[in-house]
Amino acid sequence: MNTFSGEFGLLVSGIIFALGLTGVIVRRNIIFILMSIEIMLNAAGLAFVVAGARWHQPDGQVMFILYFPWQQRKCLWVSPLRFSFSGVSKRWT
């Protein structure tokens, strides 16, 4: 059975979080900033799951499952925001 160490999972989570943070700092478009924040939150969820697996506790999975309703609620207001910005850019070009 192949397993990976908790250190590797946390390293991957840290790299993903750093990529998201770089996107937040570098990008100026609101859509890309929101996508980068989403990447950072997914990295935090991965860290929760890896930490829960490391200590053989379901807490990490439970925290990540509790994150899903917030993610779905966020998608409800990001999609109209995206379409409203695309209409403005077409109108001014």
PETAUR-V545627 format. One record per residue. N is the residue number from 1. RES is the residue in one small letter. NEAR is the number of other C-alpha atoms within 12 Angstrom. Layout:
<<N	RES	NEAR> <N	RES	NEAR>>
This chain:
<<1	m	3> <2	n	4> <3	t	11> <4	f	14> <5	s	15> <6	g	21> <7	e	16> <8	f	17> <9	g	25> <10	l	25> <11	l	20> <12	v	23> <13	s	27> <14	g	25> <15	i	21> <16	i	26> <17	f	26> <18	a	23> <19	l	25> <20	g	27> <21	l	25> <22	t	20> <23	g	24> <24	v	23> <25	i	17> <26	v	15> <27	r	18> <28	r	14> <29	n	16> <30	i	19> <31	i	24> <32	f	21> <33	i	22> <34	l	27> <35	m	27> <36	s	27> <37	i	27> <38	e	29> <39	i	27> <40	m	27> <41	l	28> <42	n	29> <43	a	28> <44	a	31> <45	g	32> <46	l	32> <47	a	31> <48	f	31> <49	v	28> <50	v	32> <51	a	28> <52	g	22> <53	a	23> <54	r	22> <55	w	14> <56	h	14> <57	q	15> <58	p	17> <59	d	20> <60	g	23> <61	q	23> <62	v	18> <63	m	24> <64	f	25> <65	i	19> <66	l	15> <67	y	22> <68	f	18> <69	p	13> <70	w	16> <71	q	22> <72	q	15> <73	r	12> <74	k	18> <75	c	18> <76	l	14> <77	w	16> <78	v	21> <79	s	17> <80	p	14> <81	l	17> <82	r	20> <83	f	15> <84	s	15> <85	f	17> <86	s	17> <87	g	13> <88	v	12> <89	s	11> <90	k	10> <91	r	9> <92	w	8> <93	t	7>>
